Amino acid sequence: MTDDPKKPKGVSDSEQPPFHQEGPAKRAGRTLKVRRVGNSLGVVLPKDVLAKLRVGEGDELSVSETPGGVALQRHDVELQEQIEAARRAMKRYRNALRELAK
């Protein structure tokens, strides 16, 4: 087994994450208990969820709002940099973009 930096620690190549669910059962899914972690609160993600997200200890997750609640994604530094560059460009060329939108 080779060390893959995008693969969570403790998940072997032969493990197939059983997290793929379809339809209404996807919403019901499973429940996680909120626990105290120092002065904060947190949840422990099961190994199959970590495998689905392709994260391990020390990795960062992005949380975003969705119409159905919230979504967790592996934090993508390159994508974040592209988003910030687009925001700077939109701010700088705000008037030109407004004219083009007409």
N, C-alpha and C positions, 0 to 999 in steps of 0.2 A: 504494500500500500504506500503510495507516494503522498507527500504532504502537499495538499492543494490549499493555497491561501484563501480561496473562496468557500472552502468546505468547512463546516463547523467541526470543532474538535469532538472526537468521540463518535462520529458517524462513519461507518465503514462504507466502502464502495458498493457492497452487495445489498445494503439496506435501501429499500424503496419506501419513501415516506408515504404512510397511509393517510395523508391529510387531504387528498383530493376527494372532495365531495361535490355533488351536484344538487341543484334544485333546493326545495325548502329545507332539507336536512342540513344544507350548508349554513343557513342562518342559525339553526338550533345548535349545531356543532357540539361544542363542549363548554364547560364552565371552568373558569380559573378563579382561584381564591385570591383576594387582595390581602396582602400581608404587610406588616410593619417591617421596614428596612431602615434601621437607624431612626432618624427623625422624619423619614418619608414613608410613602406607601409604594408597593410594587407588586408585580405578579411574576411567577416563575413560568416560563414558556416550556412546554414539553419538547422533547428531543425531535419529534417529527415536525413540529412547527418551526424549530430552529433550522432543520434541514430544508424545509420548504422556502424559508427566507434566505437560506445560504449564509447564515451568520453563526458566530461562535462568541466565546467570552472576549470582551473588549471591543467588539464591533459596535457600530452605531446604527440605530434605527431611526427612520423618519416617520412621524405620525402625521396623517392628514385627515381632514374631515371628509366624509362621504355622505350622500343622502341617507344611507342606512346606519351611520354611526361614525366609526373611525377606521382607518386602514394603517397597517404597519408595513413598511418597506425597508429593505436594506438601504442605508444612506449611501448615495452615490456622489462622491466628491466632485467628479468631473461634470456630472449633470448639474450640480449646485452651482459650479463656476459658470456654466453656460447660461443658467437662469439669471444669475447676477449680471452677467455681461449684457443679456437681452434687456434687463431692467434699466441698466445704465443707458443703453442706446435708446430705449423708448423715452426715457426722461430727457435725454439730450435732444432728440429729434421729435419731441412731442408735437410741435406745430406742423411740421412736415407730414407726420403720420396722420394728424387730424385732417389735413387737406386731402391726403390720399384716400382717406376713408369716405369722403363725400361722394 
